[in-house]
Amino acid sequence: MAFSEMTPSEQLKVVNTAIESVLLGGQSYAIGSRKLSRADLSLLRQMRQELQAEIAAEGDSSLLDNTFVAVFEEPR
């Protein structure tokens, strides 16, 4: 499944795993002539903050909960 097709919660799990990989294994390393560079840690942290905010906003619809609209028309 593509990252963009995942829910924000699923995306957050992937980002947290990527952050853990960078913290435990380093930003980049080389074995012989092969090199591996992981995603930028600051970018991953920014993505995590944005996803956490998005997830929090999904459940926070209290601003207009229990709001009703009444239309009063003049009698003819």
C-alpha positions, 0 to 999 in steps of 0.5 A: 500500500502506498504511503498516501493511501494509508490513514494518518494513524498508519502513516504515523506508525511508519514515520515512528518506525523510520525515526527509530531506525535513524536513532538506532542505526544512524542517519547513513552508513557505508559498507564497502562501496555501498552507501545507505542514507535514511530520511532526514531526522528533522523532516521525520519529526516534522511529519510526526508532529503534523500527523499527530495534529491531524489525528487529534483534529479528527476527533475534535469536532466539539466546536459545532457539536449539538448545533442546530439551524432554525429558519423562521419565515414570515407568514404569508 
